[in-house]
């Protein structure tokens, strides 16, 4: 540890939530200078930070993330003249202990007491009693409520009582499994022999785990790819299987959750084959209807325990909106900084699911007044696109996080000519707050929505701290998926030992990893659901002390709406987890996997969903994937079915340093098209690399270290066509539809943009394969006559629909368990299939994920919130807070904010306020146009 690091760690104690929040509010506001925005960069000559530091933290105001001048932010919480729009204070709560269950072995009680656990809380005891009695149970309580003990009690008790019993623990991430492994190992119980079994487990160790471990900690991926296909080798373990623990089960949502639901049914089938009858114990963050969700996940009746009896320290929760940057008064072009800054100008313009940038190539064709494209051969159905990836966002990767690989917009347009006001980047604001927290000696975790964003926040904070006190930046690190195992474990150890004071992390650390002693959490952008928001906020104050949580809003319609409507966050129940095991794009492949493990029988089909499973098996038999025999349905191919649970598109792409052959990390194949295309800038642990070559066949990208003076931004072309209309609502001049669509996308080029200015240097072509997606969409049409009656001119129709589409995508997470990176959209003034002005919003997952269905069911409320978000925004012609999108493929053009409100008014006037279920529907065979 450096001298500077020791000085901070031995200085005064960390500030309390109120003092730290006051320190945050006392930062100086950013200003524009004649050479760009002075914020977070290097100080001018002669400026010395931390000059009078002694004994620990810097004096208040000595370091404000590199912001050098400007008026102090003012305003009390809840006001409008400062960054804090609302402060919510959650009162402390006393715990309610319960006696140990009578069946708890003395050895286990003594081991827990040695770790400071003298009695369980009431909810822990209640869940443990249910599980011990053979009831399948889900415990859904808040963060740091001790859910682990609820399943450890019955599981470890069974292992101590029966020397042949086994337990299988499933975690969505390797980090959480490693944390649980450490916790169980520290108990020192004889004969338990816990072991992790995941992709990081050496091949020579796996045989030992199979033969000797009685408490195996793994993840659904290994269960799917290794344990179940090799069930014969695991026969003894499965026969003696007593408990299956499913930790953080709320993360199994969407398509990933639907796949996991069938993996668990395959596990039940395999265990039954060998005589095992395990009890399922599930742990979940607080969620809507956890019993129903757990039942759909496991296919079993599940009892829910939801009364949280654990103690909780007080939480101060602030909503923070980054300030507007004043317009640049200088007439001259913005020039780049003297030294290249690899952290500026990284636009948040890539799709989240695969990390692909939504785009239409180098120069998107302008739409004509009638919505037809200019004469460049592009089909009218392409419209104006806000694309998404093919499902990678709706998952938690086994090695750590959701792979929304993108970066918030952080650069200026390039020239100071009538630029509209732009808010300070959420990434920069979070980096500055993280810097202030480290200076104050406060142990802090910053959650950032993308892997690249986490790298950027950590790098900016390290740089600012090192400018103040050389070596102080060593107390900050990034944490994300894609790191090698040894790198992840080293960071985890450094955080637990206090060597690190702050982390910028993806949601890899959102889950139940025991982070002792954290005082504050910064959340860079709304994480998509209230469940995730509270899960992340709960990472602080885990020892029962007071905690501070700050949600830093991005320039995004939903974030802006939430920080100005705190009632949408606080005092409302969290969302139910969405998953659909009957999704045919999930059910069919999973039945093939089951048949490859053992012939499917009629009884098995009841396990996998009854009627939908029988229909799927009939279709698979007709297609030749399965063959019917008297003993059941057999898999007809020689190898195993290739089924990707997480929608990543196959094996991860290895990032290899060309000169040394050193493996730097991995990237999921979907994200590789945008992150690792030839010529891309790739960030890894604060170091920049240039991609020399991407080889998709061999799943490897060769890179070399470099410090380029530009950033790279991939562009893609997306087209959409209607495949089938499931149902629709006839509302006169307005039609509301739900159906299946085909989306094709191809990354075709990338831009190089100057660091510090965002100026486009050039656009270079790429030759990457086309990707296809059949998914579910919701869309509405409106007649030209209705638009004319609403005062929307023909010239404004494309921009009005485009703006409404952007805002609707941004507000859909209010209605469905998703975020805007889970979904895509397209708008056009005359779609070829509907023959009308149309706005589409579609799920970014093969077969759909339930989000479009939810939007269809709540259409009036969804579009009403969309209209309110646009109308209430104070900008004149549209901004990132209302109708501009960070992933727009057409460069947020055209957009017509006022006309979008008129369009939504016309749609809402036609659609009744009642739920769609009560509206008159036409049969699914009806035409797609209104």
VENRA-V840407 format. One record per run of one state. SS is the DSSP state (2 for helix, 1 for strand, 0 for the rest). FROM is the first residue (numbers start at 1). LEN is the number of residues. If there is no record, write none. Layout:
((SS/FROM/LEN) (SS/FROM/LEN))
//
This chain:
((0/1/2) (2/3/7) (0/10/7) (2/17/9) (0/26/2) (1/28/1) (0/29/2) (1/31/3) (0/34/2) (1/36/3) (0/39/33) (1/72/1) (0/73/11) (1/84/7) (0/91/2) (1/93/1) (0/94/3) (1/97/2) (0/99/7) (2/106/9) (0/115/5) (1/120/2) (2/122/11) (0/133/4) (1/137/4) (0/141/6) (2/147/15) (0/162/4) (1/166/5) (0/171/3) (2/174/14) (0/188/6) (1/194/3) (0/197/6) (2/203/10) (0/213/2) (1/215/4) (0/219/1) (2/220/8) (0/228/7) (2/235/5) (0/240/1) (1/241/6) (0/247/2) (2/249/3) (0/252/2) (2/254/20) (0/274/5) (1/279/6) (0/285/3) (1/288/1) (0/289/1) (2/290/9) (0/299/4) (1/303/3) (0/306/6) (1/312/1) (0/313/2) (1/315/7) (0/322/2) (1/324/2) (0/326/24) (1/350/1) (0/351/6) (1/357/1) (0/358/9) (1/367/1) (0/368/5) (1/373/1) (0/374/6) (2/380/3) (0/383/1) (1/384/3) (0/387/35) (1/422/2) (0/424/2) (2/426/14) (0/440/4) (1/444/5) (0/449/2) (2/451/18) (0/469/3) (2/472/4) (1/476/4) (0/480/5) (2/485/13) (0/498/4) (1/502/4) (0/506/1) (2/507/3) (0/510/10) (1/520/5) (0/525/5) (2/530/8) (0/538/9) (1/547/7) (0/554/3) (2/557/8) (0/565/1) (2/566/3) (0/569/7) (1/576/1) (0/577/7) (2/584/14) (0/598/2) (1/600/1) (0/601/1) (2/602/6) (0/608/3) (2/611/13) (0/624/2) (1/626/4) (0/630/2) (1/632/4) (0/636/17) (1/653/5) (0/658/5) (1/663/5) (0/668/1) (2/669/7) (0/676/5) (1/681/4) (0/685/2) (1/687/9) (0/696/4) (1/700/6) (0/706/4) (1/710/22) (0/732/2) (1/734/21) (0/755/5) (1/760/6) (0/766/5) (1/771/12) (0/783/1) (2/784/6) (0/790/4) (2/794/21) (0/815/5) (2/820/3) (1/823/6) (0/829/8) (1/837/7) (0/844/7) (2/851/7) (0/858/1) (2/859/14) (0/873/24) (2/897/14) (0/911/5) (2/916/3) (0/919/2) (1/921/2) (0/923/8))
//
